[in-house]
Amino acid sequence: MSETAVVLSSARRSKKDIRKTIQEKLTVSLADYRSIVGEKKFDNRVRKTARRFGEDIVRALPKKQKKVKKTTQEESS
């Protein structure tokens, strides 16, 4: 079984971007259930689930990006 991971860029992404990404991935992976549950109910449930997952992901991300310290090498004479 292959595992896939959501790859986020190093720049902070907005809640909407994260939600949209989750919603797209859920829709693709659960496409078979669309016909069983119905279009409208499926879309509504995927949207609500993406919102809940997105909130947890945003909380888990660090508030501020860690600053990368530049390493300076002194030239010896």
Secondary structure, 3 states (H helix, E strand, C coil): CCCCCCCCCCCCCCHHHHHHHHHHHHHHHCCHHHHHHCHHHHHHHHHHHHHHHHHHHHHHCCCCCCCCCCCCCCCCC
